[in-house]
Amino acid sequence: MAKYKYNPKLQFVIPNCKGNLLTNKNEFTNGDGQDSIFSFWDVLKWKFSSTDYKNGRKDKDYKLKVIKDSSFLDSNEDVIVWLGHATLFIRISGVSIITDPIFASMPMVSRKAEFPVLPHEIKGIDYVLLSHAHRDHFDKKSIKILKNNNPQMEVLMPLDIGEWIQKKQIKNQEAAWWQKFETKQGVEIVFLPAKHWHRRMLTDFNKGLWGSFVIKIGGKSMFFAGDTAYGSHFKDIAELFPNIDYCIMPIGAYQPQYMMKQSHMSPWEAITAFKDIKGRTMIPMHYGTFQLADEYFGEPEEVMRKSSSEVKIKFLAAGESLEI
């Protein structure tokens, strides 16, 4: 008999939803038979293959633009500020949100673009959204900094990734796909599907969930895609949430395809996904900050800019404020 998991304290936004499907190993799944499982030989092939990036070509010519201006933190304007990778500061109608916070380098992976503000200056945060538990999205040091300066904040996240957060006595909620978090009046935040995977340790493959978010506050709506491959979930989301104002979409870490296609979108796939979701404006992210794959570092932005005539795309420098 199929097993499903959800948070019984939260409501579903679609009828007759059972929660997230578990395998017979009690692992979460994308539900489409295309989970990200890499063989030992795939990893060897990737690590020992030769690419332009590994040979040091082209990358020296690219550097993500960073604007060091923290004035948005002291204003009351409705803004979206990309802070690099998948970290964004969002303020709507006085509600402040930060997504997938990571402020510095990771072990063995250096940050290539400077974080545009001093992390301890980030205050007044109501909600921290965590899309999944990979270390470039769920960084414990960054969450500690936020907690020290934002004791009121609440972490909204997928099922079964919150043990450390709960031990630190940080207020939190975990959700299955299509569940709505309990939030303050006038704020609607729903956890939605993504096509990805979970692992933080050697033995916890897919023991935690992953996903995306829709945020609706003050008559404005946005979609934060988290980390995801292309899939049918974008059309599913569009059916429930049409005409989203801002879609924040990942465009990097997609080569080689035999390793990355089931985990990340290329810029071309991100455009297709944006068309599927029928949003109004796309904001690219998940590029230019960490070198996580084999495309040359500036390629995602270069490709996306060449394709920008197809859809409405708003490029942000790291630290740049977009008034909404």
C-alpha positions as CSV (number, residue, x, y, z in Angstrom):
1,M,0.0,0.0,0.0
2,A,1.3,3.5,-0.9
3,K,2.5,5.6,1.9
4,Y,2.1,9.4,2.1
5,K,3.3,12.0,4.5
6,Y,2.1,15.5,5.4
7,N,1.8,17.9,8.3
8,P,-1.6,17.3,9.9
9,K,-1.6,20.8,11.4
10,L,-1.6,22.5,8.0
11,Q,-4.3,22.8,5.3
12,F,-4.0,21.6,1.7
13,V,-4.9,24.1,-1.0
14,I,-6.1,21.4,-3.4
15,P,-8.9,18.9,-2.6
16,N,-8.2,15.2,-1.8
17,C,-4.5,15.7,-1.5
18,K,-2.8,12.8,0.4
19,G,0.6,14.4,0.9
20,N,4.0,13.4,-0.4
21,L,4.5,9.9,-1.7
22,L,7.1,7.8,0.2
23,T,9.0,4.8,-1.3
24,N,9.2,1.5,0.5
25,K,12.5,2.8,1.9
26,N,10.6,5.8,3.4
27,E,12.3,8.1,1.0
28,F,10.6,11.1,-0.6
29,T,10.2,11.1,-4.4
30,N,9.5,13.5,-7.2
31,G,6.5,11.2,-8.1
32,D,7.3,11.1,-11.8
33,G,9.7,8.1,-11.8
34,Q,12.6,10.5,-12.6
35,D,14.3,10.9,-9.2
36,S,17.9,12.2,-9.2
37,I,20.0,9.1,-8.6
38,F,23.6,9.2,-9.7
39,S,25.7,6.0,-10.1
40,F,29.3,5.8,-8.8
41,W,30.4,5.6,-12.5
42,D,28.5,8.8,-13.3
43,V,30.3,10.7,-10.6
44,L,33.7,9.3,-11.8
45,K,32.9,10.2,-15.4
46,W,32.0,13.7,-14.3
47,K,35.0,14.3,-12.0
48,F,37.6,13.0,-14.5
49,S,36.2,14.5,-17.7
50,S,37.7,17.5,-19.3
51,T,35.6,20.7,-19.8
52,D,36.3,24.3,-20.8
53,Y,35.7,25.3,-17.2
54,K,38.1,22.7,-15.7
55,N,40.7,23.8,-18.2
56,G,40.4,27.4,-17.0
57,R,38.9,28.9,-20.2
58,K,36.5,31.9,-20.4
59,D,35.7,32.1,-16.7
60,K,38.4,34.6,-15.9
61,D,36.4,37.1,-18.0
62,Y,33.2,36.9,-16.0
63,K,32.3,38.4,-12.6
64,L,28.8,38.9,-11.2
65,K,28.1,42.6,-10.6
66,V,27.7,43.4,-6.9
67,I,26.1,46.6,-5.5
68,K,27.0,47.2,-1.9
69,D,24.1,49.3,-0.7
70,S,22.2,48.3,2.4
71,S,19.7,51.3,2.3
72,F,16.9,48.9,1.4
73,L,17.1,47.4,4.9
74,D,16.1,50.8,6.4
75,S,13.3,51.7,4.0
76,N,9.6,50.8,4.0
77,E,9.4,50.2,0.3
78,D,8.1,47.0,-1.2
79,V,11.2,45.5,-2.8
80,I,12.9,42.3,-4.1
81,V,16.6,42.3,-3.6
82,W,18.8,39.5,-5.0
83,L,21.7,38.9,-2.6
84,G,23.4,36.2,-4.7
85,H,22.7,32.5,-5.4
86,A,19.2,31.7,-4.1
87,T,19.2,34.2,-1.3
88,L,16.7,37.0,-1.8
89,F,15.3,39.7,0.6
90,I,11.6,40.4,0.0
91,R,9.5,43.1,1.7
92,I,5.8,43.4,0.9
93,S,3.4,45.5,3.0
94,G,5.8,45.6,5.9
95,V,6.4,41.8,5.9
96,S,10.0,40.8,5.4
97,I,11.2,37.5,4.0
98,I,14.5,36.0,3.2
99,T,15.0,32.9,1.1
100,D,17.7,30.1,1.3
101,P,20.1,32.3,3.2
102,I,23.8,31.7,2.7
103,F,26.2,34.6,3.4
104,A,29.7,33.2,2.8
105,S,31.6,30.3,1.3
106,M,30.8,26.6,1.9
107,P,33.3,24.0,2.9
108,M,35.5,23.3,-0.2
109,V,33.3,25.7,-2.3
110,S,34.3,29.3,-2.3
111,R,31.9,32.2,-2.9
112,K,32.8,34.0,-6.1
113,A,30.6,37.0,-5.6
114,E,30.8,39.0,-2.4
115,F,27.7,39.1,-0.2
116,P,26.4,42.6,-0.8
117,V,25.5,43.6,2.8
118,L,26.8,42.9,6.2
119,P,24.8,39.9,7.5
120,H,24.3,41.3,11.0
121,E,22.5,44.3,9.4
122,I,19.6,42.1,8.2
123,K,16.9,42.7,10.8
124,G,13.2,42.7,11.0
125,I,12.8,39.3,9.3
126,D,9.4,37.7,9.7
127,Y,9.9,34.5,7.7
128,V,12.9,32.5,6.4
129,L,11.9,30.2,3.5
130,L,14.1,27.1,3.0
131,S,13.5,25.2,-0.2
132,H,15.6,22.2,0.7
133,A,18.5,21.1,2.8
134,H,21.5,21.2,0.3
135,R,24.3,23.2,1.9
136,D,24.1,26.0,-0.7
137,H,20.5,26.6,0.3
138,F,20.4,25.6,4.0
139,D,23.4,27.1,5.7
140,K,23.5,26.7,9.5
141,K,26.0,29.6,10.1
142,S,23.8,32.0,8.2
143,I,20.6,30.9,10.0
144,K,22.4,31.4,13.4
145,I,23.3,35.0,12.4
146,L,19.7,35.6,11.4
147,K,18.4,34.1,14.6
148,N,20.7,36.3,16.7
149,N,19.4,39.4,15.1
150,N,15.8,38.3,14.4
151,P,14.6,36.4,17.4
152,Q,11.0,36.8,16.1
153,M,11.7,35.1,12.8
154,E,10.0,31.8,11.7
155,V,11.4,29.2,9.4
156,L,9.1,27.7,6.8
157,M,10.4,24.6,5.2
158,P,9.8,21.1,3.8
159,L,9.0,18.0,5.8
160,D,11.8,16.4,7.7
161,I,14.7,18.8,7.3
162,G,14.2,20.8,10.5
163,E,15.8,18.7,13.3
164,W,18.7,21.1,13.8
165,I,16.4,24.2,13.6
166,Q,14.1,22.6,16.2
167,K,17.1,21.8,18.5
168,K,18.1,25.5,18.3
169,Q,14.5,26.4,19.4
170,I,13.9,28.5,16.3
171,K,10.2,28.8,15.6
172,N,9.3,26.8,12.5
173,Q,6.8,24.9,10.4
174,E,7.3,22.0,8.0
175,A,5.0,21.3,5.1
176,A,4.2,18.8,2.3
177,W,3.6,20.0,-1.2
178,W,0.3,21.9,-1.6
179,Q,0.1,22.8,2.1
180,K,-0.4,26.4,3.3
181,F,1.6,27.6,6.2
182,E,0.0,29.3,9.2
183,T,1.0,32.9,8.9
184,K,0.0,36.3,10.1
185,Q,-3.2,37.8,8.8
186,G,-2.9,39.0,5.2
187,V,0.0,36.7,4.4
188,E,-0.4,33.6,2.3
189,I,2.6,31.3,1.8
190,V,2.1,27.9,0.2
191,F,4.6,25.1,-0.2
192,L,4.7,23.7,-3.7
193,P,6.4,21.0,-5.8
194,A,9.9,21.1,-7.2
195,K,11.9,18.4,-9.1
196,H,15.0,17.8,-7.0
197,W,16.4,15.6,-4.2
198,H,17.7,15.7,-0.7
199,R,21.1,14.8,0.9
200,R,23.2,16.4,3.7
201,M,24.9,13.3,5.0
202,L,26.0,10.0,3.4
203,T,23.1,8.0,4.7
204,D,20.1,10.4,4.4
205,F,19.3,10.3,0.7
206,N,15.8,11.7,0.1
207,K,14.9,11.5,3.8
208,G,13.9,15.1,3.7
209,L,11.6,16.9,1.2
210,W,12.3,19.7,-1.2
211,G,10.1,22.2,-2.9
212,S,9.1,25.8,-4.0
213,F,6.9,28.6,-2.6
214,V,4.1,31.0,-3.7
215,I,3.9,34.2,-1.6
216,K,0.8,36.4,-1.7
217,I,0.8,39.6,0.3
218,G,-0.9,43.0,-0.2
219,G,-2.3,42.1,-3.6
220,K,1.1,41.1,-4.9
221,S,2.2,37.5,-5.7
222,M,5.5,35.8,-6.3
223,F,6.9,32.4,-7.0
224,F,10.2,31.2,-5.5
225,A,11.2,28.1,-7.4
226,G,14.0,27.0,-5.1
227,D,16.2,24.4,-6.8
228,T,14.5,22.4,-9.5
229,A,14.8,20.6,-12.8
230,Y,12.2,21.2,-15.5
231,G,9.0,19.3,-15.0
232,S,5.2,19.2,-15.3
233,H,4.8,20.8,-11.8
234,F,5.1,24.3,-13.4
235,K,1.9,23.8,-15.3
236,D,0.3,22.3,-12.2
237,I,1.2,25.4,-10.2
238,A,-0.1,27.7,-12.9
239,E,-3.5,26.1,-12.7
240,L,-3.8,27.0,-9.1
241,F,-1.9,30.3,-9.1
242,P,-2.4,32.1,-12.4
243,N,-0.8,35.4,-13.3
244,I,2.0,35.5,-10.7
245,D,3.6,38.9,-10.7
246,Y,7.2,37.8,-10.1
247,C,8.7,34.3,-10.8
248,I,12.2,33.8,-9.2
249,M,13.8,31.1,-11.3
250,P,17.1,29.2,-11.1
251,I,19.2,29.2,-14.3
252,G,22.6,27.7,-13.3
253,A,24.4,24.4,-12.6
254,Y,23.2,22.4,-15.6
255,Q,26.2,20.8,-17.2
256,P,27.0,18.0,-17.8
257,Q,23.4,17.0,-18.6
258,Y,23.8,13.4,-17.7
259,M,24.4,14.5,-14.1
260,M,22.4,17.7,-13.8
261,K,19.3,17.4,-15.9
262,Q,17.2,15.7,-13.2
263,S,18.2,18.4,-10.6
264,H,18.6,21.8,-12.3
265,M,17.3,23.8,-15.2
266,S,19.3,25.3,-18.0
267,P,18.5,28.9,-19.0
268,W,16.5,27.5,-21.9
269,E,14.5,25.2,-19.6
270,A,13.9,28.1,-17.2
271,I,12.3,30.1,-20.0
272,T,10.0,27.2,-20.9
273,A,9.1,26.8,-17.2
274,F,8.3,30.5,-16.9
275,K,6.1,30.2,-20.0
276,D,4.4,27.2,-18.4
277,I,3.7,29.1,-15.1
278,K,2.4,32.1,-17.1
279,G,4.0,34.6,-14.8
280,R,4.4,38.3,-15.6
281,T,8.1,39.0,-14.8
282,M,10.9,36.5,-14.4
283,I,13.9,37.2,-12.1
284,P,16.9,34.8,-12.7
285,M,18.9,33.5,-9.8
286,H,21.1,30.5,-8.8
287,Y,24.1,31.6,-10.9
288,G,27.2,33.7,-10.7
289,T,27.9,33.0,-7.0
290,F,29.1,29.4,-6.6
291,Q,30.7,27.2,-9.3
292,L,28.6,24.1,-8.9
293,A,28.7,22.5,-12.3
294,D,30.7,22.5,-15.6
295,E,29.1,25.3,-17.7
296,Y,31.5,28.2,-17.9
297,F,30.6,30.6,-15.1
298,G,29.1,33.4,-17.1
299,E,27.1,31.2,-19.5
300,P,23.8,31.2,-17.6
301,E,23.6,35.0,-17.6
302,E,24.9,35.3,-21.2
303,V,22.4,32.8,-22.6
304,M,19.5,34.3,-20.6
305,R,20.3,37.8,-21.9
306,K,20.3,36.6,-25.5
307,S,16.9,35.0,-24.9
308,S,15.4,38.0,-23.0
309,S,13.3,39.1,-25.9
310,E,11.1,35.9,-25.6
311,V,9.7,36.8,-22.2
312,K,9.8,39.7,-19.7
313,I,13.0,39.2,-17.7
314,K,14.3,41.5,-15.0
315,F,18.1,40.9,-14.3
316,L,19.3,42.0,-10.9
317,A,22.9,42.6,-9.8
318,A,23.6,41.1,-6.4
319,G,22.4,43.8,-4.0
320,E,20.2,45.6,-6.4
321,S,16.7,46.6,-5.2
322,L,13.7,46.2,-7.4
323,E,10.7,48.2,-6.2
324,I,7.5,46.3,-6.7
